[in-house]
């Protein structure tokens, strides 16, 4: 029989990934409430969260400013006012005068004396014991009350297998046994060091972090090992074949860095084991031509190559560039995106299925039902961090049969800092283009308050008069009640009015694909001088004559996104500038991002600072289909634990393979599947 659909709290647990007893046991508290002691009101200080006990002396409803329930609690000679803005009639009845209550909340000095607003309340007897451990507060959702979560976790802890899996002597010195650490973290005793628990420096937390890092390192090694048993097509081209002809046809030579990464990729393509390589390089480093040479090698060997990009605009930029290079060499390229429908789409699908289309460029539409590749030898995923893991897996699995796995090349203009690469990308080979092609001009970055917009508009006039082109990027398309941001439509109208005789275009995500293409064609040809756009132009747009990038409300953008947008200028020999307009006051994170943009144009340094500001979970996006692979460990704080885990992982796999597999299963469960992407 099929499993009955889950509902209510069970469904909420499933959504949080809490499916096994061990999942619940490893669902650790965010913080704790100390309900192990009572504080006399006379000894409590305003601003503290305390637990008090006293008799209800008064119970009334006030309706002066708004309807609220007021209780007066007697604690010895002192009185405490309890104020409830939301309450039920049953509560008013239950908390009648003479009832002994135990309340916990933040103590305030109010107009009518000391008070608590919406404290936690329990009806108790004189002999009701205090808990013998701190009360855990767990990460939860609206459908999962803390009381329910505490109950199911306590039940799971009695059943979960928390025995040691690691051989003796392998746990770092000074760390407790796993069972001891987990039980301590769920129920710390009275007097436990709250600061060390909440900043996760306590030895019990260190043990959990170590085990988590070890599971992550083991899973990456297992994923790499599993790929060693898969078979991929051997893709090789002769010295006079397609790749050599493409190189000869290019109007410029490759840089030393480009040449090096091409050799690394070509070596991988010539092996029977599937390539799993990340190609990273700063904005404008020339990754597309490397991808073209990889595609040419694949096609020369008689196989198909698919290139998937996250947006139609970027896919179209790639398509145009690749067709320009490859069509004269006799390569047939297909174009598959969501907007391509009807007979045109059917014709493309037929070309892909028959093998007539040797290179297929598109969006995630190429991994939907109805797309069948004849002989897919290489899958290239551009801006790979913008895709979910399931999408990358689907592209890998779009193969001829179970016996053959396509090679995978992932490209990113968001460089991965070294620590992150060691942790999250340990299963990948990484190629880095660490120099820019010659002829690129450095970009000057300026930060202006939005009160200086007239100066920026004057600069635009000068650029346009000199025959240059300008981008103006806005974060929204239309008015939002919640964010006071200038929108693209309004800015387009404003610039059109103050720049008479200048062609000002508008580009945003809600335009039809044909309209987007028309706008970009006008801008690329130079007929349009100013392009007002949302972040659809973040990647892939290449107009060498564009010399000025204005980013409005720059404080609202992430650092990687600002760097990507800045990379739309400085792509030719003309001197270029990027102006970051901000609205005061700036938060600390906003200040740090804008300062980084002014201080460096190095994508690797930008990535390092971005990691510092945002942390690895946000930096990586959908690496684990929306779930952070590391829940507890912090790469900035736990480097020593990471190094120990990296040292132990190969030894454990070699000498204790069953223990290694069990450790990964305990920590990752079904998530280990996502490490293949």
ZAVEXZA-781498 format. One line per 8 residues: number of its first residue (from 1); their letters; for each residue y, x, z of C-alpha. Coordinates in nm, 2 decimals. Layout:
BEGIN
NUM> a> Y,X,Z ~ ...
This chain:
BEGIN
1> xxxxxxxx> 0.00,0.00,0.00 ~ 0.35,0.12,-0.07 ~ 0.55,0.23,0.23 ~ 0.78,-0.04,0.37 ~ 1.15,0.03,0.32 ~ 1.32,0.17,0.62 ~ 1.61,-0.03,0.78 ~ 1.86,0.01,1.07
9> xxxxxxxx> 1.84,0.32,1.29 ~ 1.52,0.44,1.11 ~ 1.70,0.44,0.78 ~ 2.00,0.63,0.94 ~ 1.76,0.89,1.08 ~ 1.61,0.93,0.74 ~ 1.95,0.98,0.59 ~ 2.02,1.26,0.83
17> xxxxxxxx> 1.69,1.42,0.73 ~ 1.53,1.35,1.07 ~ 1.19,1.25,0.95 ~ 0.95,1.47,1.15 ~ 0.92,1.54,1.52 ~ 1.03,1.90,1.46 ~ 1.34,1.77,1.27 ~ 1.44,1.57,1.57
25> xxxxxxxx> 1.36,1.86,1.81 ~ 1.59,2.09,1.60 ~ 1.87,1.83,1.59 ~ 2.08,2.00,1.85 ~ 2.38,1.88,2.05 ~ 2.73,1.93,1.93 ~ 2.86,1.93,2.29 ~ 2.77,1.81,2.64
33> xxxxxxxx> 2.90,1.57,2.90 ~ 2.87,1.67,3.26 ~ 2.74,1.37,3.44 ~ 2.56,1.58,3.70 ~ 2.84,1.56,3.96 ~ 3.10,1.32,4.09 ~ 3.46,1.43,4.15 ~ 3.66,1.26,4.42
41> xxxxxxxx> 3.98,1.11,4.26 ~ 4.19,1.31,4.51 ~ 4.04,1.64,4.37 ~ 4.07,1.55,4.00 ~ 4.35,1.67,3.78 ~ 4.53,1.49,3.50 ~ 4.41,1.60,3.16 ~ 4.05,1.67,3.28
49> xxxxxxxx> 3.75,1.47,3.17 ~ 3.58,1.38,3.50 ~ 3.32,1.14,3.65 ~ 3.42,0.92,3.94 ~ 3.26,0.64,4.14 ~ 3.42,0.35,4.31 ~ 3.43,-0.02,4.39 ~ 3.61,-0.27,4.17
57> xxxxxxxx> 3.90,-0.42,4.37 ~ 4.07,-0.61,4.09 ~ 3.97,-0.74,3.75 ~ 4.23,-0.92,3.53 ~ 4.34,-0.97,3.17 ~ 4.69,-0.86,3.08 ~ 4.87,-1.00,2.76 ~ 5.21,-0.83,2.78
65> xxxxxxxx> 5.21,-0.59,2.48 ~ 4.85,-0.67,2.37 ~ 4.55,-0.83,2.53 ~ 4.36,-0.59,2.75 ~ 4.12,-0.58,3.05 ~ 4.25,-0.41,3.36 ~ 4.03,-0.29,3.65 ~ 4.14,-0.13,3.97
73> xxxxxxxx> 3.88,0.10,4.12 ~ 3.88,0.21,4.48 ~ 3.77,0.57,4.56 ~ 3.81,0.63,4.93 ~ 4.18,0.60,4.99 ~ 4.27,0.64,4.62 ~ 4.30,0.39,4.34 ~ 4.23,0.44,3.97
81> xxxxxxxx> 4.34,0.20,3.69 ~ 4.09,0.14,3.41 ~ 4.23,0.00,3.09 ~ 4.02,-0.15,2.81 ~ 4.19,-0.25,2.48 ~ 3.86,-0.37,2.33 ~ 3.61,-0.56,2.55 ~ 3.37,-0.85,2.57
89> xxxxxxxx> 3.38,-1.15,2.81 ~ 3.04,-1.03,2.94 ~ 3.19,-0.70,3.05 ~ 3.47,-0.87,3.24 ~ 3.21,-1.08,3.41 ~ 2.97,-0.79,3.49 ~ 3.25,-0.57,3.63 ~ 3.35,-0.83,3.89
97> xxxxxxxx> 3.53,-0.73,4.22 ~ 3.29,-0.56,4.46 ~ 3.08,-0.40,4.18 ~ 3.01,-0.03,4.22 ~ 3.09,0.16,3.90 ~ 3.04,0.51,3.78 ~ 3.30,0.60,3.52 ~ 3.36,0.90,3.30
105> xxxxxxxx> 3.67,0.97,3.09 ~ 4.00,1.16,3.06 ~ 4.22,1.12,3.36 ~ 4.59,1.05,3.29 ~ 4.91,1.00,3.49 ~ 5.02,0.66,3.38 ~ 5.33,0.45,3.46 ~ 5.14,0.26,3.72
113> xxxxxxxx> 4.95,0.56,3.87 ~ 4.64,0.74,3.77 ~ 4.44,0.58,3.49 ~ 4.16,0.61,3.23 ~ 4.16,0.43,2.90 ~ 3.82,0.32,2.77 ~ 3.60,0.54,3.00 ~ 3.22,0.53,2.98
121> xxxxxxxx> 3.11,0.28,3.25 ~ 2.78,0.23,3.43 ~ 2.70,-0.02,3.71 ~ 2.52,0.17,3.99 ~ 2.39,0.13,4.34 ~ 2.48,0.36,4.63 ~ 2.15,0.55,4.59 ~ 2.16,0.58,4.21
129> xxxxxxxx> 2.07,0.95,4.15 ~ 2.28,1.18,3.93 ~ 2.12,1.33,3.62 ~ 1.96,1.67,3.67 ~ 2.09,1.81,3.33 ~ 2.40,1.79,3.12 ~ 2.41,1.49,2.89 ~ 2.38,1.59,2.52
137> xxxxxxxx> 2.61,1.45,2.25 ~ 2.43,1.47,1.91 ~ 2.56,1.47,1.56 ~ 2.52,1.10,1.47 ~ 2.64,0.82,1.24 ~ 2.78,0.47,1.29 ~ 2.42,0.33,1.27 ~ 2.29,0.57,1.53
145> xxxxxxxx> 2.41,0.51,1.88 ~ 2.39,0.81,2.11 ~ 2.16,0.63,2.35 ~ 1.91,0.56,2.07 ~ 1.93,0.92,1.94 ~ 1.87,1.06,2.29 ~ 1.57,0.84,2.33 ~ 1.40,0.93,2.00
153> xxxxxxxx> 1.48,1.30,2.05 ~ 1.34,1.30,2.40 ~ 1.02,1.13,2.27 ~ 1.00,1.38,1.97 ~ 1.04,1.68,2.21 ~ 0.72,1.57,2.39 ~ 0.52,1.58,2.07 ~ 0.68,1.85,1.86
161> xxxxxxxx> 0.50,2.18,1.81 ~ 0.74,2.44,1.95 ~ 0.49,2.72,2.01 ~ 0.56,3.07,1.89 ~ 0.48,3.14,1.53 ~ 0.62,3.50,1.52 ~ 0.39,3.79,1.62 ~ 0.47,3.96,1.96
169> xxxxxxxx> 0.75,4.21,1.96 ~ 0.93,4.06,1.65 ~ 1.19,3.85,1.83 ~ 1.51,4.04,1.91 ~ 1.51,4.18,2.26 ~ 1.68,3.95,2.52 ~ 1.61,3.62,2.34 ~ 1.40,3.35,2.50
177> xxxxxxxx> 1.08,3.19,2.37 ~ 1.15,2.91,2.11 ~ 1.03,2.63,2.33 ~ 1.24,2.75,2.63 ~ 1.55,2.78,2.40 ~ 1.51,2.43,2.24 ~ 1.45,2.25,2.57 ~ 1.74,2.44,2.74
185> xxxxxxxx> 1.98,2.34,2.46 ~ 1.88,1.97,2.47 ~ 1.91,1.95,2.85 ~ 2.11,2.24,3.01 ~ 2.09,2.24,3.39 ~ 2.39,2.17,3.61 ~ 2.62,2.48,3.62 ~ 2.51,2.59,3.27
193> xxxxxxxx> 2.78,2.80,3.10 ~ 2.95,2.53,2.88 ~ 3.17,2.78,2.70 ~ 2.87,2.99,2.59 ~ 2.68,2.68,2.49 ~ 2.96,2.53,2.28 ~ 3.06,2.85,2.10 ~ 2.69,2.92,2.04
201> xxxxxxxx> 2.69,3.26,2.20 ~ 2.43,3.17,2.46 ~ 2.09,3.35,2.42 ~ 1.92,3.01,2.36 ~ 2.15,2.95,2.06 ~ 2.10,3.31,1.94 ~ 1.72,3.25,1.93 ~ 1.77,2.93,1.72
209> xxxxxxxx> 2.01,3.11,1.49 ~ 1.76,3.40,1.44 ~ 1.47,3.17,1.36 ~ 1.69,2.98,1.11 ~ 1.81,3.29,0.94 ~ 1.45,3.42,0.92 ~ 1.33,3.09,0.77 ~ 1.61,3.11,0.51
217> xxxxxxxx> 1.52,3.47,0.42 ~ 1.15,3.39,0.40 ~ 1.21,3.09,0.18 ~ 1.42,3.30,-0.06 ~ 1.14,3.56,-0.08 ~ 0.87,3.29,-0.13 ~ 1.08,3.13,-0.41 ~ 1.10,3.47,-0.58
225> xxxxxxxx> 0.73,3.53,-0.53 ~ 0.64,3.19,-0.67 ~ 0.85,3.26,-0.98 ~ 0.65,3.58,-1.03 ~ 0.34,3.36,-1.10 ~ 0.52,3.15,-1.36 ~ 0.53,3.23,-1.73 ~ 0.83,3.23,-1.96
233> xxxxxxxx> 0.86,3.30,-2.33 ~ 0.91,3.67,-2.42 ~ 1.25,3.66,-2.60 ~ 1.32,3.98,-2.80 ~ 1.53,4.05,-3.10 ~ 1.51,4.35,-3.34 ~ 1.79,4.60,-3.39 ~ 1.91,4.43,-3.71
241> xxxxxxxx> 1.87,4.07,-3.60 ~ 2.11,3.80,-3.48 ~ 2.25,3.97,-3.16 ~ 2.35,4.28,-3.36 ~ 2.50,4.07,-3.63 ~ 2.70,3.88,-3.37 ~ 2.83,4.20,-3.22 ~ 2.94,4.33,-3.56
249> xxxxxxxx> 3.12,4.00,-3.64 ~ 3.32,3.99,-3.32 ~ 3.69,4.10,-3.37 ~ 3.67,4.32,-3.06 ~ 3.42,4.54,-2.88 ~ 3.25,4.46,-2.55 ~ 3.38,4.62,-2.23 ~ 3.15,4.86,-2.05
257> xxxxxxxx> 3.09,4.59,-1.78 ~ 3.00,4.33,-2.04 ~ 2.77,4.57,-2.22 ~ 2.59,4.65,-1.89 ~ 2.53,4.29,-1.79 ~ 2.41,4.21,-2.15 ~ 2.15,4.48,-2.11 ~ 2.04,4.34,-1.78
265> xxxxxxxx> 2.00,3.99,-1.92 ~ 1.82,4.11,-2.24 ~ 1.58,4.31,-2.03 ~ 1.50,4.00,-1.83 ~ 1.45,3.78,-2.14 ~ 1.20,4.03,-2.27 ~ 0.97,3.98,-1.96 ~ 0.70,3.72,-1.91
273> xxxxxxxx> 0.84,3.62,-1.57 ~ 1.13,3.36,-1.58 ~ 1.47,3.51,-1.54 ~ 1.67,3.37,-1.25 ~ 2.00,3.55,-1.28 ~ 2.35,3.48,-1.16 ~ 2.63,3.61,-1.39 ~ 2.95,3.63,-1.20
281> xxxxxxxx> 3.28,3.75,-1.32 ~ 3.65,3.68,-1.25 ~ 3.85,3.43,-1.45 ~ 3.88,3.56,-1.80 ~ 3.63,3.84,-1.76 ~ 3.45,3.74,-2.08 ~ 3.13,3.56,-1.96 ~ 3.11,3.33,-2.26
289> xxxxxxxx> 3.05,3.61,-2.51 ~ 2.77,3.75,-2.28 ~ 2.62,3.40,-2.29 ~ 2.65,3.39,-2.67 ~ 2.46,3.72,-2.70 ~ 2.19,3.59,-2.46 ~ 2.17,3.27,-2.68 ~ 2.15,3.48,-2.99
297> xxxxxxxx> 1.86,3.68,-2.85 ~ 1.68,3.36,-2.76 ~ 1.73,3.21,-3.10 ~ 1.63,3.53,-3.28 ~ 1.29,3.50,-3.10 ~ 1.24,3.15,-3.24 ~ 1.34,2.95,-2.92 ~ 1.61,2.71,-2.83
305> xxxxxxxx> 1.90,2.77,-2.59 ~ 2.08,2.50,-2.38 ~ 2.42,2.55,-2.22 ~ 2.52,2.30,-1.96 ~ 2.88,2.27,-1.83 ~ 3.02,2.04,-1.55 ~ 3.29,1.87,-1.76 ~ 3.32,1.75,-2.12
313> xxxxxxxx> 3.64,1.96,-2.16 ~ 3.47,2.28,-2.06 ~ 3.16,2.19,-2.26 ~ 3.38,2.14,-2.57 ~ 3.57,2.47,-2.51 ~ 3.23,2.64,-2.51 ~ 3.11,2.45,-2.81 ~ 3.42,2.54,-3.02
321> xxxxxxxx> 3.40,2.90,-2.93 ~ 3.02,2.94,-2.98 ~ 3.03,2.75,-3.32 ~ 3.32,2.98,-3.43 ~ 3.10,3.28,-3.35 ~ 2.75,3.16,-3.44 ~ 2.79,2.91,-3.73 ~ 2.88,3.19,-3.98
329> xxxxxxxx> 2.55,3.35,-3.88 ~ 2.35,3.03,-3.98 ~ 2.30,2.89,-3.62 ~ 2.28,2.51,-3.59 ~ 2.45,2.39,-3.27 ~ 2.41,2.04,-3.12 ~ 2.67,1.87,-2.89 ~ 2.54,1.63,-2.62
337> xxxxxxxx> 2.77,1.47,-2.37 ~ 2.80,1.13,-2.20 ~ 3.07,1.01,-2.44 ~ 2.85,1.08,-2.75 ~ 2.68,0.75,-2.83 ~ 2.53,0.55,-3.12 ~ 2.41,0.71,-3.44 ~ 2.58,1.04,-3.38
345> xxxxxxxx> 2.39,1.08,-3.05 ~ 2.06,0.97,-3.20 ~ 2.10,1.23,-3.48 ~ 2.17,1.51,-3.23 ~ 1.86,1.40,-3.02 ~ 1.65,1.42,-3.33 ~ 1.78,1.77,-3.41 ~ 1.70,1.88,-3.05
353> xxxxxxxx> 1.35,1.74,-3.05 ~ 1.26,1.88,-3.40 ~ 1.39,2.22,-3.31 ~ 1.65,2.21,-3.59 ~ 1.93,2.25,-3.32 ~ 1.89,2.60,-3.20 ~ 2.17,2.59,-2.95 ~ 2.25,2.28,-2.75
361> xxxxxxxx> 2.58,2.26,-2.57 ~ 2.68,1.97,-2.34 ~ 2.72,1.82,-1.99 ~ 2.45,1.69,-1.76 ~ 2.38,1.42,-2.03 ~ 2.14,1.68,-2.17 ~ 1.90,1.63,-1.87 ~ 1.89,1.25,-1.90
369> xxxxxxxx> 1.60,1.04,-2.03 ~ 1.56,1.06,-2.41 ~ 1.65,1.43,-2.44 ~ 1.34,1.63,-2.55 ~ 1.36,2.00,-2.63 ~ 1.12,2.14,-2.89 ~ 1.11,2.50,-2.76 ~ 1.36,2.56,-2.47
377> xxxxxxxx> 1.35,2.93,-2.40 ~ 1.68,2.98,-2.21 ~ 1.89,2.74,-2.00 ~ 2.25,2.85,-1.92 ~ 2.44,2.67,-1.65 ~ 2.81,2.73,-1.64 ~ 3.01,2.70,-1.32 ~ 2.68,2.65,-1.15
385> xxxxxxxx> 2.83,2.57,-0.80 ~ 2.97,2.25,-0.95 ~ 2.61,2.11,-1.01 ~ 2.38,1.97,-0.75 ~ 2.04,2.14,-0.71 ~ 1.85,1.85,-0.85 ~ 2.05,1.88,-1.18 ~ 1.96,2.25,-1.21
393> xxxxxxxx> 1.60,2.18,-1.14 ~ 1.59,1.91,-1.41 ~ 1.72,2.15,-1.67 ~ 1.46,2.41,-1.57 ~ 1.19,2.14,-1.60 ~ 1.29,2.03,-1.95 ~ 1.03,2.25,-2.10 ~ 0.76,2.24,-2.36
401> xxxxxxxx> 0.47,2.20,-2.12 ~ 0.36,2.29,-1.77 ~ 0.26,2.64,-1.88 ~ 0.61,2.76,-1.99 ~ 0.92,2.79,-1.78 ~ 1.26,2.86,-1.95 ~ 1.46,3.16,-1.84 ~ 1.77,3.06,-1.63
409> xxxxxxxx> 2.11,3.21,-1.64 ~ 2.38,3.07,-1.41 ~ 2.74,3.17,-1.46 ~ 3.02,3.15,-1.21 ~ 3.39,3.25,-1.21 ~ 3.39,3.21,-0.83 ~ 3.25,3.55,-0.72 ~ 3.00,3.54,-0.43
417> xxxxxxxx> 3.10,3.77,-0.14 ~ 2.83,4.03,-0.06 ~ 2.72,3.87,0.27 ~ 2.68,3.54,0.11 ~ 2.49,3.68,-0.18 ~ 2.25,3.85,0.06 ~ 2.19,3.52,0.24 ~ 2.21,3.23,0.00
425> xxxxxxxx> 2.13,3.41,-0.32 ~ 1.87,3.66,-0.20 ~ 1.62,3.50,-0.45 ~ 1.85,3.57,-0.75 ~ 1.93,3.88,-0.95 ~ 2.31,3.91,-0.97 ~ 2.50,4.06,-1.27 ~ 2.87,4.12,-1.22
433> xxxxxxxx> 3.14,4.17,-1.48 ~ 3.38,4.37,-1.26 ~ 3.65,4.45,-1.51 ~ 3.88,4.24,-1.73 ~ 3.90,4.29,-2.11 ~ 4.18,4.52,-2.22 ~ 4.51,4.35,-2.32 ~ 4.52,4.11,-2.03
441> xxxxxxxx> 4.86,4.11,-1.85 ~ 4.88,4.08,-1.47 ~ 5.00,3.74,-1.35 ~ 5.30,3.73,-1.10 ~ 5.25,3.46,-0.84 ~ 5.55,3.30,-0.66 ~ 5.55,3.04,-0.38 ~ 5.84,2.78,-0.38
449> xxxxxxxx> 5.92,2.48,-0.16 ~ 5.93,2.17,-0.37 ~ 6.30,2.14,-0.30 ~ 6.34,2.42,-0.56 ~ 6.20,2.21,-0.85 ~ 6.52,2.23,-1.05 ~ 6.49,2.61,-1.06 ~ 6.13,2.57,-1.19
457> xxxxxxxx> 6.24,2.33,-1.46 ~ 6.51,2.58,-1.57 ~ 6.24,2.85,-1.60 ~ 6.03,2.61,-1.81 ~ 6.33,2.57,-2.05 ~ 6.36,2.95,-2.08 ~ 5.98,2.99,-2.15 ~ 5.98,2.71,-2.42
465> xxxxxxxx> 6.30,2.85,-2.58 ~ 6.12,3.19,-2.61 ~ 5.83,3.02,-2.79 ~ 5.59,3.02,-2.49 ~ 5.39,2.73,-2.35 ~ 5.36,2.59,-1.99 ~ 5.10,2.41,-1.78 ~ 5.21,2.18,-1.49
473> xxxxxxxx> 4.92,2.07,-1.27 ~ 4.93,1.77,-1.03 ~ 4.66,1.67,-0.79 ~ 4.66,1.30,-0.86 ~ 4.67,1.07,-1.16 ~ 4.85,0.77,-1.01 ~ 5.02,0.66,-0.69 ~ 4.82,0.68,-0.37
481> xxxxxxxx> 4.93,0.50,-0.05 ~ 4.76,0.75,0.17 ~ 4.89,1.07,0.01 ~ 5.26,1.13,-0.06 ~ 5.19,1.33,-0.38 ~ 5.37,1.34,-0.71 ~ 5.13,1.22,-0.97 ~ 5.07,1.34,-1.32
489> xxxxxxxx> 5.21,1.03,-1.49 ~ 5.54,1.04,-1.30 ~ 5.58,1.41,-1.35 ~ 5.51,1.37,-1.73 ~ 5.79,1.11,-1.75 ~ 6.02,1.33,-1.54 ~ 5.97,1.64,-1.75 ~ 5.99,1.45,-2.08
497> xxxxxxxx> 6.34,1.32,-1.96 ~ 6.48,1.66,-1.85 ~ 6.34,1.85,-2.15 ~ 6.47,1.66,-2.45 ~ 6.33,1.78,-2.78 ~ 6.03,1.94,-2.61 ~ 5.68,1.79,-2.67 ~ 5.53,1.72,-2.32
505> xxxxxxxx> 5.17,1.62,-2.32 ~ 4.96,1.44,-2.05 ~ 4.59,1.52,-1.97 ~ 4.37,1.37,-1.70 ~ 4.01,1.27,-1.63 ~ 4.05,0.90,-1.72 ~ 4.15,0.96,-2.08 ~ 3.89,0.89,-2.34
513> xxxxxxxx> 3.71,1.20,-2.47 ~ 3.88,1.17,-2.81 ~ 4.22,1.14,-2.65 ~ 4.16,1.45,-2.44 ~ 4.04,1.64,-2.74 ~ 4.36,1.54,-2.93 ~ 4.59,1.65,-2.65 ~ 4.41,1.98,-2.62
521> xxxxxxxx> 4.42,2.04,-2.99 ~ 4.80,1.99,-3.00 ~ 4.85,2.23,-2.70 ~ 4.61,2.49,-2.84 ~ 4.78,2.48,-3.18 ~ 5.12,2.54,-3.02 ~ 5.27,2.20,-3.14 ~ 5.29,2.09,-2.77
529> xxxxxxxx> 5.50,2.32,-2.55 ~ 5.43,2.17,-2.20 ~ 5.10,2.02,-2.08 ~ 5.11,1.81,-1.76 ~ 4.75,1.78,-1.63 ~ 4.52,1.72,-1.34 ~ 4.25,1.97,-1.25 ~ 4.05,1.89,-1.56
537> xxxxxxxx> 4.20,2.21,-1.70 ~ 4.06,2.41,-1.41 ~ 3.80,2.60,-1.62 ~ 3.74,2.69,-1.98 ~ 4.08,2.62,-2.13 ~ 4.19,2.92,-2.33 ~ 4.54,2.92,-2.48 ~ 4.67,3.28,-2.51
545> xxxxxxxx> 5.03,3.17,-2.57 ~ 5.06,2.99,-2.23 ~ 5.27,3.20,-2.00 ~ 5.36,2.98,-1.70 ~ 5.14,2.78,-1.47 ~ 5.31,2.54,-1.22 ~ 5.08,2.39,-0.95 ~ 5.24,2.11,-0.76
553> xxxxxxxx> 5.13,2.04,-0.40 ~ 4.95,2.37,-0.41 ~ 4.87,2.34,-0.04 ~ 4.63,2.05,-0.13 ~ 4.41,2.28,-0.35 ~ 4.13,2.51,-0.24 ~ 4.17,2.88,-0.28 ~ 3.90,2.91,-0.55
561> xxxxxxxx> 4.06,2.62,-0.74 ~ 4.41,2.78,-0.73 ~ 4.27,3.10,-0.86 ~ 4.09,2.92,-1.14 ~ 4.40,2.73,-1.24 ~ 4.61,3.05,-1.23 ~ 4.35,3.20,-1.47 ~ 4.46,2.96,-1.74
569> xxxxxxxx> 4.76,3.19,-1.81 ~ 4.77,3.57,-1.86 ~ 4.50,3.53,-2.13 ~ 4.70,3.71,-2.39 ~ 4.95,3.99,-2.41 ~ 5.25,3.79,-2.29 ~ 5.39,3.84,-1.94 ~ 5.27,3.54,-1.73
577> xxxxxxxx> 5.36,3.38,-1.40 ~ 5.21,3.12,-1.16 ~ 5.44,2.91,-0.94 ~ 5.29,2.74,-0.64 ~ 5.51,2.44,-0.52 ~ 5.44,2.32,-0.17 ~ 5.56,2.05,0.06 ~ 5.66,2.15,0.42
585> xxxxxxxx> 5.53,2.16,0.68 ~ 5.23,2.38,0.60 ~ 4.91,2.39,0.81 ~ 4.77,2.73,0.90 ~ 4.49,2.70,0.64 ~ 4.75,2.61,0.37 ~ 4.97,2.91,0.46 ~ 4.66,3.14,0.45
593> xxxxxxxx> 4.56,3.02,0.10 ~ 4.91,3.06,-0.05 ~ 4.95,3.40,0.11 ~ 4.62,3.51,-0.04 ~ 4.73,3.39,-0.39 ~ 5.05,3.60,-0.37 ~ 4.88,3.91,-0.23 ~ 4.59,3.94,-0.47
601> xxxxxxxx> 4.47,3.84,-0.82 ~ 4.13,4.00,-0.75 ~ 3.87,3.72,-0.77 ~ 3.63,3.90,-0.53 ~ 3.90,3.94,-0.27 ~ 4.00,3.57,-0.32 ~ 3.64,3.48,-0.27 ~ 3.61,3.68,0.05
609> xxxxxxxx> 3.93,3.52,0.20 ~ 3.81,3.17,0.08 ~ 3.48,3.23,0.28 ~ 3.69,3.32,0.59 ~ 3.90,3.01,0.56 ~ 3.64,2.75,0.47 ~ 3.31,2.89,0.59 ~ 2.99,2.92,0.38
617> xxxxxxxx> 2.89,2.55,0.38 ~ 3.20,2.43,0.20 ~ 3.22,2.75,-0.01 ~ 2.88,2.69,-0.16 ~ 2.91,2.32,-0.22 ~ 2.59,2.16,-0.34 ~ 2.35,2.46,-0.31 ~ 2.12,2.25,-0.10
625> xxxxxxxx> 2.19,1.91,-0.27 ~ 2.47,1.85,-0.03 ~ 2.30,1.99,0.28 ~ 2.40,2.32,0.42 ~ 2.11,2.56,0.43 ~ 2.23,2.71,0.75 ~ 2.32,2.46,1.02 ~ 2.35,2.69,1.32
633> xxxxxxxx> 2.40,3.05,1.21 ~ 2.75,3.18,1.12 ~ 2.76,3.46,0.86 ~ 3.09,3.59,1.00 ~ 2.95,3.61,1.36 ~ 2.58,3.66,1.32 ~ 2.55,3.96,1.09 ~ 2.32,4.16,1.34
641> xxxxxxxx> 2.08,3.86,1.35 ~ 2.09,3.84,0.97 ~ 2.01,4.21,0.93 ~ 1.71,4.17,1.17 ~ 1.59,3.86,0.98 ~ 1.62,4.05,0.65 ~ 1.42,4.34,0.78 ~ 1.14,4.12,0.93
649> xxxxxxxx> 1.09,3.88,0.64 ~ 0.90,4.11,0.40 ~ 0.68,4.25,0.69 ~ 0.60,3.89,0.80 ~ 0.51,3.79,0.45 ~ 0.29,4.09,0.39 ~ 0.11,4.11,0.73 ~ 0.12,3.75,0.86
657> xxxxxxxx> 0.16,3.52,0.55 ~ 0.03,3.21,0.73 ~ 0.28,3.25,1.01 ~ 0.56,3.30,0.75 ~ 0.46,2.98,0.56 ~ 0.45,2.78,0.89 ~ 0.79,2.91,0.99 ~ 0.95,2.80,0.67
665> xxxxxxxx> 0.78,2.46,0.69 ~ 0.90,2.41,1.05 ~ 1.27,2.48,0.95 ~ 1.30,2.36,0.60 ~ 1.03,2.11,0.53 ~ 1.08,1.96,0.18 ~ 1.42,2.14,0.14 ~ 1.23,2.45,0.04
673> xxxxx> 1.19,2.29,-0.31 ~ 1.56,2.32,-0.37 ~ 1.54,2.70,-0.34 ~ 1.39,2.70,-0.69 ~ 1.73,2.61,-0.84
